[in-house]
Structure formats: structure tokens, C-alpha cells
Amino acid sequence: MRQGPQRYSSKILFWFFWLRLDTSFLKDLLEEFSLVIIKNGGIIFSSKNKSIRPILDAYIQLGDELNMAIIADRIIGKAAALIICNTRPMLVYTLVMSKPALEVFKAHGVRYQYEELVENILDKDGNICMFERLLATVSSPSLAVSLIKKKFGISNGDE
């Protein structure tokens, strides 16, 4: 969904976030959403879907609008990190980040903050997430997006 919930007005979001000078506001938003993207004081994208698809959809739909945005995602693994590195966000905040995602952000100069760092993102069966496995040897953000799109059956011309 492209537009955020109405109860979070742009001005309130802007002042609340900046006056608190911490990420507790983002943490509060992640209690309701799995992904929230804020720019110019308002929510420009949000999702409750708990997969990698929302960050991919946000990238496809918003593209350069993600530059200088604040991206808050409950879980960020290497695949999500590589998608995000196709843009220049102001900050990436997450509750759980994998070590491979941390290395991607460091390599690309992305400012990030996490609550918990884990070895890898695991699926519900305790195995390494299929997207983490798919991109284990990939370091190119654009190649990562192409491979993830292919996995979802999205052609590169379907943007």
C-alpha cells in the first residue's frame, strides 16, 4: 500500500520523530507494520506482509523516491539489504538484522541501526532463508534485485 494510515499525519510524524531524537517511534510503528518508509515527515509506503516482497515492491514502485527516506523493516537480511542499497536512504532501522546484511550496509555506506544482530535470517523450519541462500555470493545490488524479481516471476521490464 502506498499511502500510510491516516491517523499518522505528516506534521505529527515529522515533529514526533525529530523531537524524540531516537528510534523508539520507528519501533512503535513496527508493532503494527512489517515495513514503514518515511520521507518528508510522512509515511510514503507501509506493509503488514512479513516477507521480502514489501521492500521489493517499494523499490519497484518508488525507485528514487526512496533516496533520503527512513526505512524501518522488522527483519533485514542480506537480500533486503541489497535491495535497499540500490537507493540512498537516510537511515535503515530494523528490529533484527543478519550479519551478512550488516556487511552489505557497511560496504555501501548505508547508515543503519538494529536492535538485534543474528548470524542469518532463518525460515520457519530453522533453515537459512531461501533469499539469503540465493544471494550468498552476490554483492551487486542491481544483480540482487534481478535475481529476486526472477524468483517472484517479475520480469525486469515489469516495473
C-alpha positions in Angstrom: 0.0 0.0 0.0 1.5 3.3 -1.0 -0.2 5.7 1.5 0.3 5.3 5.2 -2.6 5.2 7.7 -4.5 8.4 8.2 -4.1 8.6 11.9 -0.3 9.4 11.4 -0.4 12.9 9.9 2.7 14.2 8.2 3.4 17.0 10.7 2.9 14.8 13.7 5.3 12.2 12.3 7.9 14.7 11.5 7.9 16.5 14.8 7.4 13.4 16.9 10.3 11.6 15.3 12.7 14.5 15.3 11.9 15.8 18.8 12.4 12.4 20.3 15.8 12.1 18.6 15.7 8.3 18.9 14.2 5.3 17.0 11.6 4.4 19.6 8.9 5.9 17.3 10.1 3.6 14.5 10.0 0.6 16.9 6.4 1.6 17.8 5.4 1.7 14.1 6.9 -1.8 13.6 4.5 -3.2 16.1 1.7 -2.5 13.6 3.6 -2.8 10.3 6.4 -5.0 9.0 7.7 -2.2 6.8 7.3 1.5 7.0 9.0 4.1 4.8 9.0 7.7 5.9 10.1 10.7 3.8 9.5 14.5 4.4 7.7 13.7 7.6 5.1 11.3 6.2 4.6 7.7 5.5 5.1 7.1 1.8 4.9 3.3 2.0 3.8 0.7 4.5 3.0 -3.0 4.6 2.0 -5.7 7.0 3.3 -8.5 4.8 6.0 -10.4 6.5 8.2 -11.4 3.6 10.8 -9.7 1.5 8.2 -8.8 -1.1 7.2 -5.4 0.5 10.7 -3.9 0.3 11.0 -5.2 -3.3 7.6 -3.6 -4.1 8.6 -0.4 -2.5 11.8 -0.3 -4.6 9.9 -1.1 -7.8 7.1 1.5 -7.1 9.1 4.3 -5.6 12.6 4.0 -7.0 14.5 7.2 -6.4 11.8 8.4 -4.0 13.5 6.1 -1.5 16.6 8.3 -1.6 16.9 10.2 1.8 13.9 8.2 3.2 13.9 6.4 6.5 13.3 2.7 6.0 12.0 0.7 9.0 11.7 -3.0 8.5 11.1 -5.7 11.2 13.7 -8.0 9.7 16.6 -7.3 7.3 18.7 -10.0 5.8 21.2 -9.8 3.0 18.5 -9.8 0.3 16.6 -6.9 1.8 19.9 -5.0 2.4 21.0 -5.4 -1.2 17.6 -4.2 -2.5 17.9 -1.1 -0.2 21.4 -0.4 -1.4 20.0 0.4 -4.9 18.9 3.6 -3.2 20.5 6.1 -0.8 18.3 6.0 2.4 18.8 8.5 5.2 18.6 5.6 7.7 17.6 2.0 7.8 16.2 0.8 11.1 15.4 -2.8 11.9 14.5 -5.0 14.9 16.5 -7.9 13.6 19.5 -7.7 11.2 21.7 -10.5 9.9 25.5 -10.3 9.9 25.5 -10.5 6.1 23.1 -7.6 5.9 25.3 -5.6 8.2 28.3 -6.2 5.9 26.3 -5.1 2.9 25.4 -1.8 4.6 28.9 -1.2 5.7 30.3 -1.9 2.2 27.8 0.5 0.6 28.0 3.3 3.3 24.3 2.9 4.4 23.5 4.3 7.8 21.7 1.7 9.9 20.5 0.8 13.4 19.3 -2.5 14.7 18.0 -3.9 17.9 19.3 -7.5 17.5 22.1 -8.9 15.3 21.8 -12.5 14.2 24.1 -14.8 12.3 21.5 -15.4 9.5 17.8 -15.0 8.8 16.0 -18.3 9.2 12.8 -19.6 7.8 10.0 -21.1 10.0 11.8 -24.5 9.7 15.0 -23.2 11.1 16.9 -23.2 7.8 18.7 -20.2 6.3 16.1 -18.1 4.3 16.0 -19.0 0.6 16.8 -15.5 -0.4 19.8 -15.4 1.9 21.0 -18.7 0.2 20.2 -17.3 -3.3 22.3 -14.2 -2.7 25.1 -15.8 -0.6 27.8 -14.9 -3.2 26.1 -11.8 -4.7 27.5 -8.4 -3.8 25.9 -6.3 -6.6 22.6 -4.6 -5.5 21.3 -4.5 -9.1 22.1 -8.1 -9.7 20.3 -9.0 -6.4 17.1 -7.2 -7.5 17.2 -9.0 -10.9 17.6 -12.4 -9.2 14.9 -11.7 -6.6 12.5 -10.4 -9.3 13.2 -13.6 -11.3 12.3 -15.7 -8.2 9.0 -13.9 -7.9 8.3 -14.2 -11.7 8.7 -10.5 -12.3 10.5 -9.6 -15.5 12.8 -6.6 -15.4 10.5 -4.8 -17.9 7.5 -5.1 -15.5 8.5 -2.0 -13.5 
